[in-house]
Amino acid sequence: MSVSEQMLVSLKWMSPALVLLFGGCLILCSSVFLSPVKPTGVDNRRNLMASISMFFLVAAAAFHLLVTSHISTNTIDSCLFRFDSISIAAERLALIGGVILILLSWSLAPKNYLPEFYGCLLLILAAIPIIGSANDLIALFLALELVSIPTYIMLSVAKGDNASFEAALKYFTLSGFASCFFLLGTSFLYGLSGSMDLGSVYAMLGNGGGGKLGLLAVLLILCGLAFRITAVPFHFYGPDVFEGTSLTMAAVMSYLPKVAGFVAMVRLFGATPIGDSLAPMVVPVLLVTSVLTMCIGNALAVAQTSLRRLLGYSSIAHTGYLLLGFAALILSSAEPQVLFTYLAAYAAMTLGVFACLAEVDEAGGQSIVVGDLAGMYYRRPAASIAMAICLLSLIGLPLTAGFVAKLQLFFAAGGANRWDMTVCVWLMAINAAVAAGYYFRLLSKLFERGLDLPPLRLWRPSLFLAYSLCAVLTIVWFFQPTSM
């Protein structure tokens, strides 16, 4: 295939990401020409920015449907990019999350920084398909930075107060630290394979793994990605950032960096066996990290009274479950689709909870501590029912997408026929029971009686659509798990 043909193939298959990139850049540049927003025109400006963002997202979804109809069983390689089932899943996860996040932020985005917020959001959404399609270490690193850099900006402008700036500074400092780990690992892989192409890296890892230096390279890269997915011991910034930033930005942080990190892990180490010499050493590290992450996340979530911190530690616990699935993927007892199914279910149930909490805040209530939800069903029935459905999915009860996602992880990890994986599966079951305790605590608060509080009547259509979509997807995906 000639260079021109490779460029045409790349442009064709990367068209959804390119649409989002163009839209993000256009919205960012519009801030130069837009006049400062007046208090009376905030709603109009929000409607304008959110509508334009949704337009580009829908356009990207249309291109996605057009170009991926025949790729499900084929792999198309165009040098820098590889288009296969992993790249398709990454695009779908970005598009699903993007729709929910734009609806969630429609009436909550920072009024003085609307172009910056929506422009950066589209850039992050564009980066995830690029990560899923990357076939080169440099392209993969640049795509990961395309997630990180806009996130710094969004965290800085989310609230505009000291807590928001502190959250942005923490994430910026630690993200730079994680990028150093990743770059050092990739430099070792380049030295061992003699190429930045992932095909050459796969061949090197599959033919012996480069010895101890190859093992060190893999572990360094996993350390760099562990920060993005909030895995222990790189987790401690997560709850602090959740608490310091806005509710909308907390929802963004709970989903998009996690998707980017796991898609990168699957692209690097899940698309091909990493070699018999590396797997015996890498898998135990992943299992220990998985157990620590799920146990610490759930143990600390139980003790929380702050809703934001509780959801932050809950997010950490779900990372532990996903790491167990990733270990099963390396051992070839799971398919990448198991992880992507869990991430899709996680998007619906977690972003749905954030949308419900945002509805309570916008209607004049509070969602700061767990006690603020007391009797919320009698004050805000629709949001409470949707939140109950999402919480039941987070618990993993039948008739929800969370049940299907966790069941697939159980079978995938149990199918490895290893004693250590079996132990981790039982620990996952115990942690799921512990998590059910604090999720049921939230549920009981929603339907608590005996409180004489006024109803919350202010209604935001975008938030209603956001949590309704999440609740519907949570139920539909139980009956149609293949659509996740």
C-alpha positions as CSV (number, residue, x, y, z in Angstrom):
1,M,0.0,0.0,0.0
2,S,1.5,3.3,-1.1
3,V,1.7,6.3,1.2
4,S,-1.1,8.1,-0.5
5,E,-3.4,5.1,-0.2
6,Q,-2.5,4.8,3.5
7,M,-3.4,8.4,4.1
8,L,-6.8,7.9,2.3
9,V,-7.5,4.8,4.4
10,S,-6.6,6.7,7.6
11,L,-8.7,9.6,6.7
12,K,-11.7,7.4,6.0
13,W,-11.5,5.3,9.2
14,M,-10.5,8.2,11.4
15,S,-13.3,10.5,10.1
16,P,-15.3,10.3,13.4
17,A,-12.3,11.4,15.4
18,L,-11.4,14.1,12.9
19,V,-15.0,15.5,13.0
20,L,-14.7,15.8,16.8
21,L,-11.2,17.3,16.5
22,F,-12.5,19.9,14.0
23,G,-15.5,20.7,16.2
24,G,-13.4,21.0,19.3
25,C,-10.9,23.4,17.6
26,L,-13.7,25.4,16.1
27,I,-15.5,25.9,19.4
28,L,-12.2,26.8,21.2
29,C,-11.4,29.4,18.5
30,S,-14.9,30.9,18.8
31,S,-14.0,32.2,22.2
32,V,-11.8,34.8,20.5
33,F,-14.8,36.2,18.6
34,L,-17.6,35.8,21.1
35,S,-18.4,38.8,23.3
36,P,-18.4,38.3,27.1
37,V,-21.6,36.7,28.1
38,K,-24.1,38.9,29.9
39,P,-26.1,37.5,32.9
40,T,-29.3,37.7,30.9
41,G,-27.8,35.7,28.0
42,V,-26.2,32.8,29.8
43,D,-28.9,30.4,28.9
44,N,-28.8,31.3,25.2
45,R,-25.0,30.9,25.2
46,R,-25.2,27.6,26.9
47,N,-27.8,26.4,24.4
48,L,-25.7,27.5,21.5
49,M,-22.4,25.9,22.7
50,A,-24.1,22.6,23.8
51,S,-26.1,22.4,20.5
52,I,-23.0,22.9,18.4
53,S,-21.2,20.3,20.5
54,M,-24.0,17.8,20.1
55,F,-24.2,18.5,16.4
56,F,-20.5,17.5,15.9
57,L,-21.0,14.4,18.1
58,V,-24.0,13.3,16.1
59,A,-22.0,13.9,12.9
60,A,-19.2,11.8,14.3
61,A,-21.7,9.0,15.1
62,A,-23.0,9.2,11.6
63,F,-19.5,8.8,10.1
64,H,-18.9,5.9,12.6
65,L,-21.9,4.1,11.3
66,L,-20.9,4.7,7.7
67,V,-17.3,3.5,7.9
68,T,-17.6,0.6,10.4
69,S,-20.3,-1.6,8.8
70,H,-17.7,-4.0,7.3
71,I,-14.8,-3.9,9.8
72,S,-16.2,-6.2,12.5
73,T,-14.3,-9.3,11.2
74,N,-11.4,-7.5,9.4
75,T,-8.3,-5.6,10.4
76,I,-7.2,-2.7,8.4
77,D,-3.6,-1.5,8.9
78,S,-2.4,1.9,7.7
79,C,1.0,2.2,9.3
80,L,0.2,4.7,12.1
81,F,-3.2,3.3,12.8
82,R,-4.9,-0.1,13.0
83,F,-8.6,-0.3,12.6
84,D,-10.3,-3.4,14.2
85,S,-12.8,-4.3,16.8
86,I,-10.8,-2.5,19.5
87,S,-10.9,0.8,17.6
88,I,-14.6,0.4,17.0
89,A,-15.3,-0.2,20.7
90,A,-13.3,2.8,21.7
91,E,-15.3,5.0,19.3
92,R,-18.6,3.7,20.6
93,L,-17.5,4.2,24.3
94,A,-16.5,7.8,23.4
95,L,-19.8,8.5,21.6
96,I,-22.0,7.0,24.3
97,G,-20.2,8.9,27.0
98,G,-20.1,12.1,25.0
99,V,-23.9,12.2,24.5
100,I,-24.6,11.7,28.2
101,L,-21.9,14.2,29.3
102,I,-23.1,17.0,26.9
103,L,-26.7,16.5,28.2
104,L,-25.4,16.5,31.7
105,S,-23.4,19.7,31.2
106,W,-26.0,21.5,29.1
107,S,-27.2,23.7,32.1
108,L,-24.2,23.2,34.3
109,A,-21.1,24.2,32.2
110,P,-19.2,27.2,33.6
111,K,-20.9,30.2,32.2
112,N,-17.8,32.3,31.7
113,Y,-15.8,29.5,29.9
114,L,-18.4,27.7,27.7
115,P,-16.2,27.6,24.5
116,E,-13.2,26.3,26.5
117,F,-15.3,23.7,28.3
118,Y,-17.1,22.2,25.3
119,G,-14.1,22.6,23.0
120,C,-11.9,20.6,25.4
121,L,-14.6,18.0,25.9
122,L,-14.8,17.3,22.2
123,L,-11.0,17.1,22.0
124,I,-11.0,14.4,24.8
125,L,-13.8,12.5,23.0
126,A,-11.7,12.6,19.8
127,A,-8.6,11.3,21.6
128,I,-10.2,8.1,22.8
129,P,-10.8,6.7,19.2
130,I,-7.3,7.7,18.3
131,I,-6.0,5.7,21.3
132,G,-8.0,2.7,20.2
133,S,-6.7,3.0,16.6
134,A,-3.0,3.8,17.5
135,N,-0.5,1.4,15.9
136,D,2.6,3.4,16.9
137,L,4.0,4.3,20.3
138,I,4.3,8.0,19.5
139,A,0.7,8.2,18.2
140,L,-0.5,6.5,21.3
141,F,1.4,8.8,23.6
142,L,0.2,11.9,21.8
143,A,-3.4,10.7,21.9
144,L,-3.1,10.1,25.7
145,E,-1.8,13.6,26.1
146,L,-4.8,14.8,24.1
147,V,-6.9,13.5,26.9
148,S,-4.7,15.0,29.7
149,I,-4.1,18.5,28.5
150,P,-7.7,19.5,27.9
151,T,-8.6,17.9,31.2
152,Y,-6.2,20.4,33.0
153,I,-8.1,23.3,31.3
154,M,-11.5,21.9,32.2
155,L,-10.6,21.3,35.8
156,S,-9.3,24.9,36.0
157,V,-12.4,26.5,34.7
158,A,-15.0,24.1,36.1
159,K,-15.7,26.3,39.2
160,G,-13.2,29.0,39.2
161,D,-12.5,28.9,43.0
162,N,-9.5,27.8,45.0
163,A,-10.8,24.2,45.4
164,S,-11.1,23.9,41.6
165,F,-7.6,25.3,41.0
166,E,-6.2,22.9,43.7
167,A,-7.9,19.9,41.9
168,A,-6.4,21.0,38.6
169,L,-2.9,21.4,40.1
170,K,-3.0,18.0,41.7
171,Y,-4.1,16.3,38.5
172,F,-1.6,18.3,36.4
173,T,1.4,17.4,38.6
174,L,0.6,13.8,39.0
175,S,-0.4,13.4,35.4
176,G,3.0,14.7,34.3
177,F,4.6,12.2,36.7
178,A,2.6,9.4,35.1
179,S,3.6,10.5,31.6
180,C,7.2,10.2,32.6
181,F,6.7,6.6,33.6
182,F,4.9,5.9,30.3
183,L,7.6,7.6,28.2
184,L,10.4,5.8,30.0
185,G,8.7,2.4,29.3
186,T,8.1,3.2,25.7
187,S,11.7,4.2,25.2
188,F,12.8,0.8,26.5
189,L,10.3,-0.9,24.1
190,Y,11.8,1.1,21.3
191,G,15.3,0.2,22.2
192,L,14.4,-3.5,22.4
193,S,12.3,-3.7,19.2
194,G,14.1,-1.1,17.2
195,S,10.8,0.4,16.1
196,M,7.9,2.5,17.3
197,D,5.5,0.3,15.3
198,L,3.3,-1.8,17.6
199,G,3.7,-4.8,15.2
200,S,7.4,-4.9,15.9
201,V,6.8,-4.4,19.6
202,Y,4.3,-7.3,19.6
203,A,6.9,-9.5,17.8
204,M,9.6,-8.7,20.3
205,L,7.3,-9.3,23.3
206,G,6.0,-12.6,21.8
207,N,9.5,-13.9,21.1
208,G,10.9,-13.7,24.6
209,G,9.9,-10.3,25.8
210,G,13.4,-8.7,25.9
211,G,14.3,-10.2,29.2
212,K,14.3,-8.2,32.4
213,L,14.4,-4.9,30.5
214,G,11.3,-5.9,28.6
215,L,9.5,-6.7,31.9
216,L,10.6,-3.3,33.3
217,A,9.3,-1.5,30.2
218,V,5.9,-3.2,30.5
219,L,5.6,-2.5,34.2
220,L,6.6,1.2,33.7
221,I,3.9,1.6,31.0
222,L,1.3,0.0,33.2
223,C,2.4,2.4,36.1
224,G,1.8,5.3,33.8
225,L,-1.6,4.1,32.7
226,A,-2.5,3.1,36.3
227,F,-2.7,6.8,37.2
228,R,-5.3,7.5,34.5
229,I,-7.5,4.6,35.7
230,T,-7.0,5.5,39.4
231,A,-5.5,2.2,40.4
232,V,-3.8,1.8,43.7
233,P,-1.2,3.2,44.6
234,F,-1.9,6.0,42.0
235,H,-5.4,6.5,43.3
236,F,-5.2,9.1,46.0
237,Y,-5.8,12.1,43.8
238,G,-9.2,10.8,42.6
239,P,-11.5,11.5,45.6
240,D,-9.8,14.9,46.2
241,V,-10.4,16.0,42.6
242,F,-14.0,14.7,42.7
243,E,-14.6,16.8,45.8
244,G,-12.8,19.9,44.7
245,T,-14.3,20.3,41.2
246,S,-17.8,20.8,39.9
247,L,-20.3,17.9,39.6
248,T,-20.1,18.0,35.8
249,M,-16.4,17.7,35.8
250,A,-16.5,15.0,38.4
251,A,-18.7,13.0,36.0
252,V,-16.1,13.6,33.2
253,M,-13.3,12.5,35.4
254,S,-15.1,9.4,36.5
255,Y,-15.4,8.1,33.0
256,L,-13.2,9.5,30.2
257,P,-9.7,9.1,31.7
258,K,-10.6,5.5,32.8
259,V,-11.8,4.6,29.3
260,A,-8.7,6.1,27.8
261,G,-6.4,4.2,30.1
262,F,-8.1,0.8,29.6
263,V,-8.3,1.2,25.8
264,A,-4.6,2.0,25.8
265,M,-3.8,-1.1,27.9
266,V,-5.9,-3.3,25.6
267,R,-4.3,-1.8,22.5
268,L,-0.8,-2.3,23.9
269,F,-1.0,-5.7,25.7
270,G,-4.4,-7.2,24.9
271,A,-4.2,-7.4,21.2
272,T,-1.5,-10.1,21.2
273,P,0.0,-12.5,23.7
274,I,2.9,-10.7,25.6
275,G,5.0,-13.9,25.7
276,D,5.4,-16.8,28.0
277,S,8.5,-15.1,29.6
278,L,6.6,-12.0,30.6
279,A,3.1,-13.2,31.5
280,P,4.1,-15.2,34.7
281,M,5.6,-12.0,36.1
282,V,3.1,-9.3,34.8
283,V,-0.1,-11.2,35.7
284,P,0.7,-11.5,39.5
285,V,1.4,-7.7,39.6
286,L,-1.9,-7.0,37.9
287,L,-3.7,-9.3,40.3
288,V,-2.1,-7.8,43.4
289,T,-3.0,-4.3,42.0
290,S,-6.5,-5.4,41.3
291,V,-7.1,-6.8,44.8
292,L,-5.6,-3.7,46.5
293,T,-7.6,-1.4,44.3
294,M,-11.0,-3.0,44.8
295,C,-10.4,-3.6,48.5
296,I,-9.1,-0.1,49.3
297,G,-11.7,1.5,47.1
298,N,-14.6,-0.2,48.8
299,A,-13.2,-0.1,52.3
300,L,-12.8,3.7,52.1
301,A,-16.1,4.2,50.3
302,V,-17.9,2.6,53.2
303,A,-16.6,5.2,55.6
304,Q,-17.5,8.2,53.5
305,T,-20.3,10.7,54.3
306,S,-19.5,13.0,51.4
307,L,-21.3,11.9,48.2
308,R,-18.5,13.0,45.9
309,R,-15.8,11.1,47.9
310,L,-18.0,8.1,48.1
311,L,-18.4,8.1,44.3
312,G,-14.7,8.7,43.9
313,Y,-13.7,5.6,45.9
314,S,-16.5,3.6,44.2
315,S,-14.8,4.5,40.9
316,I,-11.5,3.2,42.2
317,A,-13.2,-0.1,43.2
318,H,-14.6,-0.5,39.7
319,T,-11.0,-0.1,38.4
320,G,-10.0,-3.1,40.5
321,Y,-12.7,-5.2,38.9
322,L,-11.6,-4.1,35.4
323,L,-8.0,-4.9,36.2
324,L,-9.0,-8.4,37.0
325,G,-10.6,-8.7,33.6
326,F,-7.5,-7.3,32.0
327,A,-5.4,-9.9,33.7
328,A,-7.8,-12.6,32.3
329,L,-7.3,-10.9,28.9
330,I,-3.6,-11.3,29.0
331,L,-4.0,-15.0,30.0
332,S,-6.3,-15.4,27.0
333,S,-9.3,-16.5,29.1
334,A,-11.2,-13.3,28.2
335,E,-11.9,-11.2,25.1
336,P,-11.4,-7.4,24.9
337,Q,-15.2,-7.1,24.6
338,V,-15.6,-8.2,28.2
339,L,-13.8,-5.0,29.3
340,F,-15.6,-2.8,26.8
341,T,-19.0,-4.2,27.9
342,Y,-18.2,-3.3,31.5
343,L,-17.1,0.2,30.6
344,A,-20.3,0.8,28.6
345,A,-22.4,-0.4,31.6
346,Y,-20.2,1.7,33.9
347,A,-20.9,4.8,31.7
348,A,-24.7,4.4,32.0
349,M,-24.9,3.7,35.7
350,T,-22.2,6.1,37.0
351,L,-23.0,9.0,34.8
352,G,-26.7,8.4,35.5
353,V,-26.0,8.9,39.2
354,F,-24.1,12.1,38.6
355,A,-27.0,13.4,36.4
356,C,-29.5,12.7,39.1
357,L,-27.4,14.5,41.7
358,A,-27.1,17.4,39.3
359,E,-30.9,17.5,38.9
360,V,-31.2,17.7,42.7
361,D,-28.7,20.6,42.9
362,E,-30.3,22.5,40.1
363,A,-33.8,22.1,41.5
364,G,-32.7,23.8,44.8
365,G,-31.7,20.8,46.9
366,Q,-28.3,19.7,48.0
367,S,-26.1,16.7,47.2
368,I,-23.1,17.2,49.3
369,V,-23.4,14.5,52.0
370,V,-25.3,11.2,52.0
371,G,-27.9,12.7,54.4
372,D,-28.9,15.3,51.8
373,L,-30.7,12.5,49.9
374,A,-33.0,11.7,52.7
375,G,-36.6,11.5,51.4
376,M,-35.6,12.6,48.0
377,Y,-38.1,10.3,46.3
378,Y,-40.9,12.4,47.7
379,R,-39.3,15.7,46.6
380,R,-37.9,14.6,43.2
381,P,-39.6,11.3,42.1
382,A,-38.2,11.0,38.5
383,A,-34.6,11.6,39.4
384,S,-34.8,9.3,42.4
385,I,-36.3,6.4,40.4
386,A,-33.5,6.8,37.8
387,M,-30.9,7.0,40.5
388,A,-32.3,3.8,42.1
389,I,-32.0,2.0,38.8
390,C,-28.4,3.1,38.4
391,L,-27.5,2.2,41.9
392,L,-29.1,-1.3,41.5
393,S,-26.9,-1.7,38.4
394,L,-23.8,-0.6,40.3
395,I,-24.7,-3.3,42.9
396,G,-25.0,-5.8,40.0
397,L,-28.5,-7.0,40.5
398,P,-30.4,-8.9,37.7
399,L,-32.4,-6.9,35.1
400,T,-29.6,-4.3,34.9
401,A,-26.5,-3.9,32.7
402,G,-24.2,-4.1,35.8
403,F,-25.3,-7.7,36.4
404,V,-24.3,-8.7,32.9
405,A,-21.0,-6.8,33.0
406,K,-20.0,-8.3,36.4
407,L,-21.1,-11.8,35.4
408,Q,-18.9,-11.7,32.3
409,L,-16.0,-10.6,34.4
410,F,-16.6,-13.5,36.8
411,F,-16.7,-16.1,34.0
412,A,-13.7,-14.6,32.2
413,A,-11.5,-14.5,35.3
414,G,-12.7,-17.9,36.5
415,G,-12.0,-19.4,33.1
416,A,-8.3,-18.9,33.5
417,N,-8.1,-22.1,35.6
418,R,-5.5,-20.6,38.0
419,W,-5.6,-20.7,41.8
420,D,-4.6,-17.0,42.1
421,M,-7.3,-15.9,39.6
422,T,-9.9,-18.0,41.5
423,V,-8.9,-16.3,44.8
424,C,-9.3,-12.9,43.1
425,V,-12.7,-13.9,41.8
426,W,-13.9,-14.7,45.3
427,L,-12.4,-11.5,46.6
428,M,-14.3,-9.6,43.8
429,A,-17.5,-11.3,45.0
430,I,-16.8,-10.2,48.6
431,N,-16.0,-6.7,47.5
432,A,-19.2,-6.6,45.4
433,A,-21.1,-7.5,48.6
434,V,-19.3,-4.7,50.6
435,A,-20.1,-2.2,47.8
436,A,-23.8,-3.3,47.9
437,G,-23.8,-2.1,51.5
438,Y,-23.0,1.6,50.8
439,Y,-25.1,1.6,47.6
440,F,-28.1,0.3,49.5
441,R,-27.4,3.0,52.1
442,L,-27.9,5.6,49.3
443,L,-31.1,3.8,48.2
444,S,-32.6,3.7,51.7
445,K,-32.0,7.4,52.0
446,L,-33.8,8.1,48.8
447,F,-37.0,6.5,50.1
448,E,-36.7,7.5,53.7
449,R,-40.0,8.5,55.3
450,G,-40.9,10.9,58.0
451,L,-39.3,14.1,56.6
452,D,-41.4,17.1,55.9
453,L,-39.4,18.8,53.2
454,P,-40.8,20.9,50.3
455,P,-40.8,19.3,46.8
456,L,-38.2,20.4,44.3
457,R,-40.1,21.7,41.3
458,L,-37.5,23.4,39.0
459,W,-37.0,21.1,36.0
460,R,-34.0,20.9,33.6
461,P,-34.9,19.1,30.4
462,S,-31.3,18.2,29.5
463,L,-30.7,16.6,32.9
464,F,-34.0,14.7,32.7
465,L,-32.9,13.4,29.3
466,A,-29.4,12.5,30.6
467,Y,-30.6,10.4,33.6
468,S,-33.5,8.9,31.6
469,L,-31.2,7.8,28.9
470,C,-28.9,6.2,31.4
471,A,-31.7,4.4,33.2
472,V,-33.1,3.1,29.9
473,L,-29.7,1.9,28.7
474,T,-29.1,0.2,32.0
475,I,-32.2,-1.9,31.6
476,V,-32.1,-2.4,27.8
477,W,-28.5,-3.6,27.9
478,F,-29.5,-6.4,30.3
479,F,-31.7,-7.9,27.6
480,Q,-29.4,-6.9,24.7
481,P,-25.9,-7.2,26.1
482,T,-24.4,-7.5,22.6
483,S,-25.4,-3.9,21.9
484,M,-23.1,-2.6,24.6
